[in-house]
Amino acid sequence: MKNATAQQRFRYWFDNLMSRGTKSLLLVLGVITAVVVIIGGLISVALGGPDGSGESSVGGSIWFTLMHAINTGVLAKEEGTVVYLFVMTIVTLVGIFITSFLIGTISNGIKDKVADLQRGHSPVIEKDHMVIIGFDENATSILEELILANANQKDAVVVVMADKEKTAMEHIIRDRIEDVGNTRIICRSGKPDSVSDLKVCSLDTCKSIIVNLPDDFMTVKTILACESLLDELGNKDAYITAVIRDREVLGPAKIAGGDRVEILNFQKTIGRLMVQASRHPGMSSILSELLSFKGNEIYVEDIPAAVGKNIREINLSLPTSTAIGIVHNGQNILNPPTDQTVQAGDQLILLAHDDDATRMQEPAVPETSAYQLEPNVSEAPHTMLVLGYSDMLKQILLEEDAHSAPGSRAIVAAEPGKIDTDMMPNPDELTNITLDMRECKIYSRKVLERLVAEGPSCILLMSDPELDGEEADARTIMLQLQLTDIGEDIGADIPLTIEMNSTRNQRLSQMMRYRLRRQ
């Protein structure tokens, strides 16, 4: 604006001043109060004091004027000339206005500060804490496992940062996790790929970072931001763990994180687990225990007493744990020969109830009569039934083909229009199984009865990726109910392997399976 008036310029200056926050407002109020008190005090001296005798000093007059400004009761007890009382009345009225404005400013300042804290932008001051970036259904499951892992730790801290409201995350955590044990959970709001927002989580003192984001490309950006920030802050010990769903993104993710990142391929890992669980009934319970911190879990420990001993001697010396592998020169060696010797600098991969249950004792005497090796049995061709379609179905079928006997069959049945044939394995990619894809109403009992009548040895229930997680789980549970009832009608106990989105629904499915068995 070229020809702004003095009033417009004053308003512009005043608006800018007001927008600077509580500190600027308090400064303005202080200046106005000082000016009014000094002017009132000087006028009082010029009038000769309250009685006009001229005996009032400048300092004393200013002090009494300040008392009029901050305490309205002083005016009621004041005596003096009419002009003096008029001036003090003006000072008192100005004081009432300033006091009211001051109370409102302080109140708003406190309110803004509380709101800012609730937004979750204040920096974290912790040490040796874990950072989870991203908050979804999986985040609460991760937190539950960390709480179990920290059961024998004092004052463990987990910082959760996501592009969500801090209070909303805290409410979800309180609703879904009843007991946090020794773990303190701190929530912060921010963009996962923003370096300035990541600094709030105190990455310079953290011990590990878990990137839990649904989008692979955002995961790569976040890994790159974390890696750059860790190098800038000089944290060389922290490592990054992330999940990638698309195999094509694995390479860029590893480049972004360098040596400090551990990438988990979601489709490959889950595909392998589902195939193993479907082929070996009860395997899912074993895998759940091994991959969680309930019961026994896997630890990597430095045990100096194991150096120079072989795996057989070590296992006989571990009363409450079992050595299942060795970390040698940075390489993981699982199920090593029993005569392999542990060298200096090696770490043991142990299966134990807790990380403090790995102390070695005098070797026990084995009872060889208590166990015997089972002879190898050649596997016969079988039929696997898959209900529903998922993006990781190709990986599951390839994994199933690698472990199946020639002549096996895989039936994939899904609702019409759900199967993406371009994402399914080509016939030349399968050597042992024949793929049979069908579009049908899989939620119809008659259709399910016809499919079960073909004699599948195992059934996989896939979650519909196009539906909301809760709705997809509800449909999966309905299929489970119908298949269990059909199995009881024909007298067949067909193993079911079920994909669930929610841990809560997974527990419901397990409880339902147990109840149906009791009936």
N, C-alpha and C positions, 0 to 999 in steps of 0.2 A: 504494500500500500504506500503510494508516494506521498500523498497529502494527508497523513494521519493527524488528527487533532491531539492536543495535549491530553484530553480526557481518554481518548483511545489508547494513547501510548501508556498512560498510567494504568489503565485497565489491563493492557497486555503485560506490563511489568508485574502487576499484582497477581494476575493469573499464573504467570510463570513461577512467582514466588510461592503461591499457595500449592502448586503442583509438586514442589520439591519435598513435601512430607512434613512430618511432625517437628523435626528439628528446626526447620526454617520458620514454621509458624510460631514456635516458642521463642525464637530469636526476635521475630517481629513484635510479639507481645511484650517481650522484655524491653525492647527499645522504646515502644510507645509508653510503657509504664514509667520508664526512666525520664522520658521527655516531659510527661504530664507532671510527675512528682517534682522535678527540678523547676519547671515553670511555676507550678503552684507554690513551691517553697520560696522562690524569688519574689513572687507577688506578695506573699505573706510578709516577707521582710520589708518590701516597699510600703506596705500598709502599716508597718510598725508593730506587727504581731496581732494577736487576738484583740487586745484592748487598745491598740494604737499607741502604746507607750514607747515603742521603738527599742525595747530591750531584748527582742528575739535575735538570736544569731542565725547565720545562713544554714549551718549544719543542723541546728535544732529545728528550724522551720522546715527544712527538707524532710527530716525524720518524722515530724508530726504530720506533714502532708502525706508521707508514705503510709502512716497508720490510718489516715482517712481513706486512702485508696484501697487498702486490703481489709479494713474492718469497718463496716457501716455503723456499728454501735458507737464509735468514737464521736460521730457527728451529733448524736442525741445528747451527749454530755457536754458538748462544746459550748463555750460562751465567748462572745466577742462582738465586734461591730457588725453592722448589717452587710457591709461589703466583704468583710473577711468571711462571714458565714456563707455568703453567696459563692465565693470562690471555693471554699471547702465542700460545698454542696456539689458544685460542678466536678471537683476532683473525686468525690465519693461516687457520683453517677458513672463517671468514666471507669472508676475502679470496679463497680458492679459489672459493667459491660466486659471489661478485661478479664475479671475473675470467671464470669460465665463462659467466655470464649476459651479461657485457659482450661477449664474443666472439660469442656467439649473436645478440645484439641487433645488433651491427655487421654480421654476416653477413646477417641477415635484411633489415636496412636496405639494404644494397647490392643484394641480390636483388630487393627491392621496387622500388628505383630503376631497375634494369635492366628489370624487367617493365613499369614505367611508361613507360620510353622505348620499349620494344617496342610498347606499346599506341598510341603515336603521338600523345600529347597535349601534348608539349612545344612551346613556341612557336617559330616560324621567324623567324630574323633574317637577312633577305635584302633586296635592293633590285633594282628593275627586273626582277622575275621574273614568270613566267606561272603562273596557278593553274588547274588542271583540277579541277572538282567533279564527282565521279561516276567510278566505275571499272567498266568492262565490256569486252567484246570490242573496242569502238570506241576505248577509251582507249589501248590499245597502238598502234593505228594512228595516233592523234593524236600520241602520243609519238614514233613513228618519223618522222613528218613534221616535227615540231618539231626533232628531232635533225638532220635534213638542213638545215632552215632555219638552224640555229645553227652550221653547219659553219665559217663564217667569223667567228664570235663567240668571245670569250674568256670562259670561266667563265659560260656561260649556265645559268640555274636554272629548273626546272619543278617546282612543288609540286602533288602529287596528293592530294586529300582525298576520302574516301568513307566510307560507313558500313560499312567492312570492317576486318579486322585489318591492321595496318601490315605485319607480316611476310609475310602472305599476298600482299598486293599486290606487295611487293618480290620475292618468289619468282617470281611470274608475270612480272614485268617482266624479271628476269634470264633466265628460261627462253625468253622470246619475242624479246627484243632483245639481240643479241649484242654490239653496239658502240654505246655512247652518245656517243662522240666527245667534244666539248667541253661537253656538257650534263650537269649534275648533276640527278638526279631525287630529290626528297625526298617521302616518303609520310607522310601524317598521317591519323588516324582521327577521324571526327566526323560528326554529322548535317548534311546539306547546308543545311537551312533553319534551323540554330541559329546565332544571332549570336555566341554565346560560342565555339562551335567554329570558326566562320569567322575569328575574330580570331587564332586560332593560325596561320593561313596568312599573316599579315602583309599584309593587304589595303591597309593604309595606304601601302605602298611598292611594291605590284605594278603592272605596266603593263597587264595584261589578265587577264580571267577567261573561261574556257570552261566553260559549264554542260552537262555530258554525262550527262543522266539519262533513263531510259526512260519515266518518267511525266510527262505534260504538266503536271498540276496541281502536282506537286512541283517541276517546273522553274520555274513561275510563282512559287511561294513562295520558292524559292532566289534567283531574280532580284530579288525584292522585298527579301530579307534582304541581298543583296550591295549593292544600290543604297542602302539605308538606312545600311549600315555604311560604305560609301565616302564618303557625305555626312558622316557623323558624324566620320570620321577625316580629312576634308579632302583626300581624294585625288580631284582633279578631272580628272586625265588618263587614268585607267584606264577601259577600256571592257569591256563584257560581250558575249559571243557565246553564243547558245543555239540549240538545235534544238527545234522544235515540230512534232509529227506531225499534230495535229488543227487544221484551219483555224479552227475555232470558238474556239480558245484563243489565236490570234494577237493579238487585240485586248487581252485582259487582260495578256498577256505584255509587249506594247509599253507599256501603261500602267504596269506595275510597274517596268520598266527606264528609262522616260523616254528622253531623248536619247542616253544613253550605251550603249543596248543595240542589238545587231544580231541580228534574229531570222531564222532559216532555216526555211522551211516544208519539212519533210522530204518529205511526199508530193508536193507540187507540184514541188520541185526534182528529186527522184529520178524522178518521172514524166516530166518533160521530158527528162532525160538518157537514160532508157531508150528513149523514142520516137525521139530523134535518133540514138542508137546503133543502133537496129534499122533505121532507114531509110537510114543511111549506113554501110556496112561499113567498119570501121577507125576510125570516129569515137570508139569507146570508148577506144582507145589514145591518141588525141590528147587527149581529155578527161582521161584519167588522168594524162598528163604535165603538162597545164596546171594541174590541181587538186592536184598533188603538188609536192614540192620536188626531185624528181629531174628532171634535164634543165632545160628552160626552164619558167619560171613567171611569174606576173603580179605586178608591183610597182607601187606608187604612189609617185612620186618628185617632189621639188621640184628642178627644173633651171633655175637663173636664166638660163643661156645660151639657153634655148628661148623666152624672152619676146620677143614681137615677130615670131616666125617662124611660118609655117603648118605644118600637119602634113606636107605633102610635103617641105618643106625640112628639117624635124626628122628624118624617117626617113632622108633621104639623109645626114644628119650623124651618125647612130647606127650604127656599124659592127657592133656585136654585140647590138643590141636593136632592137625595133620598137615605135613608139607606136601603140597601138590605141584610145586614148581620152583624154579630158580630164576632170578634176574641176574644175568651174566653179561657184563659189558653193555648194559643198556637193553639187552634182548631178553624177552620173556620166553622161558622154556617150560612149558606145561607138561606134566606127566613124564618127567625125565626117567631114565633107567635107574633102578634102585641102587646100582653100584656107582652112580655118578657122584663125585666128591665136590663138596662146596669149597670154593677157593676164597682167599681174602678179597674183600670188596664185593662179594656176591650177597644178594638179598634172597630171603626165603619167601615164597608165596604160600601163605598158610590159610587153612580153613579152621577158624576158631570161633569161640563164642564171644570173645572180646579181645581187644588189642593188648590187654595186660595178662592174657592167659596163654602166653607163648614161652614160658620159662622151661628150660630143659632140665631134666633130672637124670638119675641113673637109668640106663636102658633096661626095659622090661624084657622078660623071657617070652617069646611068642608061642602061642598054642597052635601049632600047625594043624592039629586035628579039627580045629573049629571052623575051618574054611576049606573050600576046594574050588578049582576052576571048572566052569561049565564048558562043555564042548561047543564049538561054533556050529550054528544052525543056519543053513542057507535060507534066505528069505524068499517066500513065494510071491507071485504077482498079487496085487491087491487093488482095490478101488477107493479112491478118496473123493468125497462129495464136498464141494465148496458152494455155500449159499450166500449170494451177494457178490458185489464187485468192489474192488479197492485198487488204488493206484499201485500198491505194493504186491498185487496178486501175481504179476509176472515173476518177481523175485521168489515168491513162495513156490510157484510151479517149477521154476528152475532148480530150486533147492530140493524139492520133492523128487524131481527127476534124477538128481545126483545120488539119492539114497534109495531109490526104488529098484525092484527086480524087473527085468525085461518083461513086457506084456502087461504092465500095470496100466491103470486108467485113472484119469482125473475128470470128473464131471463138474463143470462150472455152471450153476443155475442162478439166474438173476432176473429181476423185473425187466419187462420189455424196454429197450432203449438204454439200459444201464451199462451194458458191456461195451467197452471201447476195444474193438478188435485190433486196432493199431498198436495198442499197448500190451497185447498178449504175446506170448512166445510164438515164434514161427515153428512150423513142423520140423524144420531141420535143426532147431535148437534143442529139441527133445529127443532123447535116444531110448529111454526106458518106459515112458508113459505116453499114452494116447490121449489127446485133449478132446473133450466133448463139451462144447459150449451150447447152452440152451437158454432161451428167453421164455420165461413162464411166470405165473403168479406164485411166487415162493411163499407167500403168507397164507395161501390156501391149504387147508389140511389135506384135501384130496391130492393136490400136487405133491405135497411132502410125503404122503403115504406111497405114491408111485415111485418117488425118488429113493426112499428108504428101502423099498422092495427090491431094488437093484443090488442090494447087499454091500453097501459101503463099509469098509473097515474103520473109517474115521470120518468125522464131519467137521468142517471149518465154517464158522459163522463170521462173516465179514461185516464190519460197520459201514453204513452208507456214507461216503464222504460228502455227498451233496446235501445232507440233512444236518440240522443242528445236533450237537453232541448228545443232548438229553433225548431228543426224539429218536436219533439213530440207536441209542442204547435201549430205549423202550421197545423198538421193533425187534432188536436182537433178543431181548429177554422174552418177547412173545414167541419168537421162533424156538428158543430154548424150551419153553413150556410145552409147546406142541410136540417137538421132537422127543422130549422125555416121555410124554404121555404115549406117543406112538410106539416108542421102544418098549414100554411096559405092556402095551396091548399085544405085541408080537413076541414078547419074551426075549428081546435083544437088548444088550447093554452096549450101545455104540458110543465110543468116546467122543465127546464134544470139546472142541477148542474154540473159544469165543474171544473175539476182539471187542474190547470195551473202551470208551473214551474217558469215562469218569471212574476214579478209584472207588467212589461211593457206590456206583452202580455195579462195579466189580464185586464188592462185598455183598451186595444184595443178591447177585447171581450165585455166589458161593453159598450163601445162606439158604437160598431157594433150592439149590441142588441137594444140600444136606437134608432139608425138610422133606423133599420128595423121596429121598432114599429111605428115611425113617418110616414114611407112610407105606 
